[in-house]
Amino acid sequence: LTHSMSRVGRCIDNGPMESFWGTLKSEKYYLHKYETFEELSKDIDHYIYFYNNERYQEKLNGLSPVEYRSKAA
């Protein structure tokens, strides 16, 4: 059994995640050569932290996602 994070018949729900993985690949994955899966996994974890806490985004008024959400609350 595989859990789906999108609603049935709503392919547009997948768009934000596809955009994130595309950004991760262009900013991190394609720029490095990984020798092991563990090295890749660790770098993905670091990138997710960076993306959410340190990477400023124009569409979020120049804030990181965490900063944007804390101001909206």
C-alpha positions, 0 to 999 in steps of 0.5 A: 500500500502506497500513501498518496499526498494528493487528492484523487483526480487532482494532479495539480496538487503535485506541482509544488513538490515537482517544483521543489525537486526541480530546484533541488536538482538544479541547485545541488544535485547536478553540481555535485558528484555523489559517491554513495547513497548516504552522501546524497541523502545527507546532502538532500537533508541539508538542502531541505533545511537550507530551502526552508530556513535560509533560502530567500524567495522572491515569491515570498516577499524576500523571506524564507518559507519559515519566516514567511509562515511565522509572519502570516500566523 
